[in-house]
Amino acid sequence: MKIAVITGASSGMGRRFAETCDNYGPFDEVWVIARRADRLEELKKSVKYPVRPVPMDLTDRAKLVEYRDLLAAETPEVKLLVNAGGFGRFEAFTDTAPEVNLNMVDLNCQALMALTQYTLPYMGEGSAVVNIASVAAFQPIPYINIYAATKAFVLYFSRALNREVKPRGIRVMAVCPFWTKTEFFERAVDLDKPAVVKKYVAMYEPEDIVRRAWRDLKRGKDVSKYGFKARVQAGLCKILPHRLVMNVWMKQQKL
């Protein structure tokens, strides 16, 4: 049985990856993972292959073991893994509850790493792992501190792993979107507090990010960035001192 596994599939880019996974198909089944079971059921109407909803909270390590055991029981050939689950918080580090920061690291880093490690034994030549990072991965960002740090982990983990599994014919690619119109902001922004982010340089559609990601995956890239402004910002962050980059961010957002 040849399958795709997509986390964060209930909304945003994860949902769009599921709906367009025929770009890397065909599949006998698409396993979609997120907390909201009803949203996963809805995907049966828009995904071109049979969908298996796997509702679970990936910050719960017991659920990660359940995923490992499901793979062991089914022994599928996993042709595609998309790790799209994650969240951020726009707030000063010291103002954010410790459990929120820990939860963010658990989902953005630990769950992604665990799912990748559990899935790789079921992947062979021609398989691919797509991890959602962010343009934030290229710079330290005050007031979006933990989120940016977790996405830096995703970026460098993905690029290094790509080199490790290349001899097996498996590819790993990090997708680094800029600001994107998803439900991400519903959790990132606290409307009862003064806004941290007051200016968005660009705002892209998830469809465009995913379309570019499929193209870059087929071209063998290990990093995918969509949009001129996103690519320019990532490029500048590589050559400019990070102290200057942070000063520009603080001034831009009037922090």
Secondary structure, DSSP 8 states (H G I E B T S, - for coil): -EEEEEESTTSHHHHHHHHTGGGS---SEEEEEES-HHHHHHGGGT-SS-EEEEE--TTSHHHHHHHHHHHHHH--EEEEEEE-------S-GGGS-HHHHHHHHIIIIIIHHHHHHHHGGG--TT-EEEEE--GGGGS--TTSHHHHHHHHHHHHHHHHHHHHHGGGT-EEEEE---SBSSTHHHHH--TTS--S----S--B-HHHHHHHHHHHHHTT-SEE--SHHHHHHHHHHHHS-HHHHHHHHHHHTT-
